[in-house]
């Protein structure tokens, strides 16, 4: 009997699809800069507020070996050997392929890339346990320094001879980034995100306007391809 919930990936460029033969116990994720986690399968459908970005979707699951293909948790219509499942997902991960992720009976229907995939063979039946994470894929546009007014920003701040600023570094925002996450990686604490925003407010606000936003909502809306300055920790 087919499972009610289907988890499917589709290559946006070629149309090739992959359906997970067995569903995980739960799916979790992170909503934009609000850092709200949620559960899809074990708690039912979760409605996401309109306009809220999804940073990450992830779960842990299992691909069953041939002798276990008739287990009740396996959707036989989509069964593939574990090696074939692992090979396909690794190919998409290594190529950075843009995929459409759909989870039926939920709100999840969005373009993603595979940010992490960790398979592990175990037991005597050839089963493979795995964990997988997806980052939301967003359209990337490269801006000139004139468009982002970077030259004007540098000219304005250079005469200040601010030692903390000069000892910092630059960082180019990628898909799935938030100021909290960048601060965690670069400054050691997500709570320091305001330091990054304050040092780059003109750049962040200009990028938001380029994407037809009235503003960045104090750093909530940031966009891939935007180069910012990381202040000294």
Secondary structure, DSSP 8 states (H G I E B T S, - for coil): ---S--EEEEETTT--EEE-SB--S--EEEEGGG--EEESTTT------TT--EEEEEEEEEE--GGGTTSTTB-GGG---HHHHHHHHHHHHHHT--EEEEETTSS-EEEEEEEEEEEEEETTTTEEEEEEEEEE--------HHHHTHHHHHHHHHTT--HHHHTSEEEE--TT--HHHHHHHHHS-GGGHHHHHHHHHHHHHHHHHHTT-S--TTTT---TT-EEEE---
